[in-house]
Amino acid sequence: MAGQQRVLVVGATGFMGSFIAKEAAAKGHRVTALVSERSLGDPGKKATLEELKAAGVELSKGSLESPQSTLVELAKKADVIICAVNGKGVELQSNLVQAAAAAGTVKQFFPAEFGIYGAVGVDACPTLFEPKAAVRKAIQDAKLPYTYVVCYGFARYWANKLGAIGKLDAVPPVMARSEPATFYGDGNTPFVLNTEEDIARYTVAAIGDERVINKSLHIRPQLNTLTQHDLAYIWEDKVFRSDFMGSRLQRHIISATELDAKIAEATDLSAKAFLQLQKAMTVTGTLGALGSGDVDAVALYPDVFYTPIAKYLGQTLKKFAPELAG
């Protein structure tokens, strides 16, 4: 199965999908992106669409809600399907699972995982993980060969706020203005963060690899396994070694008990889900021993050179230099 593969990427205009589609094309795979009519006409997606085309990705108009016959024809042209969707798209993957099973050509199906599900159970965050569990069941019932990517935390959502989940590309704590970092629990629970580019590299490395078929691929680089205290120290070190002024980073502590209370009080499902993710990552933990159905991406693909989070924070310091100057 190794070598050039025909790869269908669903969600290629989104946050993670664009990295995966471009990386797969760069590695010589024949990549088709399923792009909805709405995305094709969205001015905000124009730059991403141009980047995909420039990378050699073929665009095919359609969506997970396209007629089943259309999805079957698409699946027949693919050896590998990678989904990088979220929200409603997670549940709609079942349409593509059925189509892939009917096509009979798909040798590897990557559902929209790309997080901590698989390292933790459904109960850790039911709103997000119950739909993913349903898709997994559909894949296994259909006897589709699969690979689940467990990438833990996205750097651009987690590292900028030093282990507290935030908005994409949030400005880190500005020490010159005495902005605190929020710590959850005691700040000593280790977790893994990865850059989005590295997640794409490991995912694409797994394309066509028999060793990861019907396995969960865990991306756990040693240098990216850190605690909130580790991240805070790295950030302090980089700030003090730059020209920025500021005192030591202040820590705002939210205890595990306080976090549980916030989760219980949350009425908005999205807000509750983010708090549950925070608890799983930085309080209860996600780094249990790997089982028989798990494989270690870093061990499997030693030629993939990942970006240490310390280096990422150095890049972040330069990126937000005007804001960090206070």
Buried (B, 14 or more C-beta within 10 A) or exposed (E): EEEEBBBBBBBBBBBBBBBBBBBBBBBEBBBBBBBBEEBEEBEEBEEBBEBBEEBBBEBBEBBBEBEEEBBBBBBBBBBBBBBBBBEEBBBBBBBBBBBBBBBEEBBBBBBBBBBBBBBBEBEBBBEBBBBBEBBBEBBEEBEBBBBBBBBBBBBBBBBBBBBBBBEEEBBBBBBBEEBEBBBBBBBEBBBBBBBBBBBBBBBBBBBBBEEBBBBBBBBBBEEBBBBBBBBBBBBBEBBEEBEBEBEEBEBEBBEBEEBEEBBEEBEEEEEBBBBBBBBBBBBEBBBEEBEEEBBEBBEBBEEBEBBBBBEBBBEBBEBBEEEBEE
